[in-house]
Amino acid sequence: MVVLAAVDRSNQAHGVVEEARYLADLTNEELHVIHVLSRKEFVDLERTSVDETGGPASIDQVRQTAESIADEIASETESEYVPVGEFGNVASEISQYANNNEVSYVVIGGRKRTPVGKAVFGSVTQSVLLETKVPVVTLMNSAQ
């Protein structure tokens, strides 16, 4: 089984990895760290690729970029881990990975938001909670 740390580029990401590492050590399970490139990040990467190489980035290059971000974020952890890179709808990709890869727990960061903010903007954390078939541990952080 696997403990999955779902990270973004926020200041909270290292805490998510450490909490997932603690849980993985406690349950004697493997740690996977996933970063999902959002559609906006994907478009930015495509523009950069076209500017630099004259052509679009391949699917493998996009996943490798996301995997490198996951690896960079998790590099300070004291445990072994598997970096994972995906792209697309962030909540859906995290949930799909968790549901298809023998994940026992997902650890994800969250922000305290008003009910109106959640309704208008949505919430990756809320979507993962609803779409994932395994327990989700949420580290909350106040909105800035």
C-alpha positions as CSV (number, residue, x, y, z in Angstrom):
1,M,0.0,0.0,0.0
2,V,0.9,3.6,-0.5
3,V,0.6,6.9,1.3
4,L,0.1,9.7,-1.2
5,A,1.2,13.3,-0.5
6,A,-0.5,15.7,-2.9
7,V,1.6,18.8,-3.2
8,D,1.5,22.2,-5.0
9,R,4.1,25.0,-5.0
10,S,2.7,26.6,-1.8
11,N,4.6,27.1,1.5
12,Q,2.4,24.3,2.9
13,A,3.8,21.6,0.6
14,H,6.8,20.6,2.8
15,G,4.4,20.1,5.7
16,V,2.2,17.9,3.6
17,V,5.2,15.8,2.6
18,E,6.4,15.5,6.3
19,E,2.9,14.5,7.5
20,A,2.6,11.9,4.8
21,R,6.1,10.6,5.6
22,Y,5.1,10.3,9.3
23,L,2.0,8.4,8.3
24,A,3.9,6.2,5.8
25,D,6.5,5.4,8.5
26,L,3.8,4.7,11.1
27,T,2.0,2.3,8.7
28,N,5.2,0.9,7.1
29,E,4.0,1.9,3.7
30,E,5.6,3.4,0.6
31,L,5.4,7.2,0.2
32,H,4.4,8.7,-3.2
33,V,4.5,12.5,-3.7
34,I,2.3,13.8,-6.6
35,H,2.3,17.1,-8.3
36,V,-0.3,17.9,-10.9
37,L,0.3,20.6,-13.4
38,S,-2.9,22.6,-13.7
39,R,-4.2,23.6,-17.2
40,K,-2.7,27.1,-16.7
41,E,0.7,25.7,-15.9
42,F,0.4,23.3,-18.9
43,V,-0.4,26.2,-21.2
44,D,2.6,28.2,-19.8
45,L,4.8,25.1,-20.4
46,E,3.6,24.7,-23.9
47,R,4.3,28.4,-24.7
48,T,7.9,28.0,-23.3
49,S,8.4,24.8,-25.3
50,V,7.3,26.4,-28.5
51,D,9.5,29.5,-27.9
52,E,12.5,27.3,-27.1
53,T,12.2,24.4,-29.5
54,G,9.7,25.5,-32.1
55,G,7.3,22.7,-31.1
56,P,5.0,21.7,-28.4
57,A,6.1,19.7,-25.4
58,S,5.4,16.0,-25.4
59,I,3.1,14.3,-22.9
60,D,6.2,12.6,-21.4
61,Q,7.9,16.0,-21.0
62,V,4.9,17.5,-19.3
63,R,4.7,14.6,-16.8
64,Q,8.5,14.8,-16.3
65,T,8.2,18.5,-15.4
66,A,5.5,17.8,-12.9
67,E,7.5,14.9,-11.5
68,S,10.5,17.1,-11.1
69,I,8.5,19.6,-9.1
70,A,7.2,16.8,-6.8
71,D,10.8,15.6,-6.4
72,E,12.1,19.1,-5.6
73,I,9.4,19.6,-3.0
74,A,10.0,16.2,-1.4
75,S,13.8,16.3,-1.5
76,E,14.2,17.4,2.1
77,T,12.3,14.4,3.6
78,E,14.4,11.8,5.4
79,S,12.5,8.9,3.9
80,E,12.5,7.3,0.4
81,Y,9.7,8.4,-1.8
82,V,8.5,8.0,-5.4
83,P,7.8,11.3,-7.2
84,V,4.8,11.3,-9.5
85,G,3.9,13.9,-12.1
86,E,0.5,14.3,-13.8
87,F,-1.3,17.1,-15.6
88,G,-4.9,18.2,-16.0
89,N,-7.7,18.8,-13.5
90,V,-5.8,18.8,-10.2
91,A,-8.5,17.2,-8.0
92,S,-9.4,14.6,-10.6
93,E,-5.9,13.5,-11.2
94,I,-5.1,13.2,-7.5
95,S,-8.3,11.2,-7.0
96,Q,-7.7,9.0,-10.0
97,Y,-4.2,8.2,-8.9
98,A,-5.3,7.4,-5.4
99,N,-8.2,5.2,-6.6
100,N,-6.0,3.3,-9.1
101,N,-2.8,2.7,-7.2
102,E,-3.5,1.0,-3.9
103,V,-3.3,4.2,-1.9
104,S,-4.3,3.8,1.7
105,Y,-4.2,7.5,2.6
106,V,-4.0,10.9,0.8
107,V,-2.4,13.8,2.6
108,I,-3.3,17.2,1.1
109,G,-3.1,20.9,2.2
110,G,-6.1,23.1,2.5
111,R,-7.0,26.7,3.3
112,K,-9.7,28.1,5.5
113,R,-12.1,29.8,3.2
114,T,-15.5,31.3,3.5
115,P,-18.5,29.3,2.3
116,V,-19.0,31.9,-0.4
117,G,-15.4,31.5,-1.5
118,K,-15.8,27.7,-1.7
119,A,-19.0,28.0,-3.7
120,V,-17.6,30.6,-6.2
121,F,-14.1,29.3,-6.6
122,G,-14.4,25.6,-5.7
123,S,-11.8,23.8,-3.7
124,V,-9.3,21.1,-4.8
125,T,-9.2,19.8,-1.3
126,Q,-13.0,19.5,-1.1
127,S,-13.1,17.7,-4.5
128,V,-10.4,15.3,-3.4
129,L,-12.4,14.5,-0.2
130,L,-15.5,13.8,-2.3
131,E,-13.9,11.9,-5.2
132,T,-11.4,9.7,-3.4
133,K,-12.3,6.3,-2.0
134,V,-9.6,6.3,0.8
135,P,-9.2,8.5,3.9
136,V,-7.9,12.0,3.3
137,V,-5.8,13.8,5.8
138,T,-6.0,17.5,5.4
139,L,-3.5,20.0,6.8
140,M,-5.3,23.3,7.1
141,N,-3.7,26.7,6.6
142,S,-5.3,30.1,7.0
143,A,-6.1,32.0,3.8
144,Q,-3.8,34.8,3.2
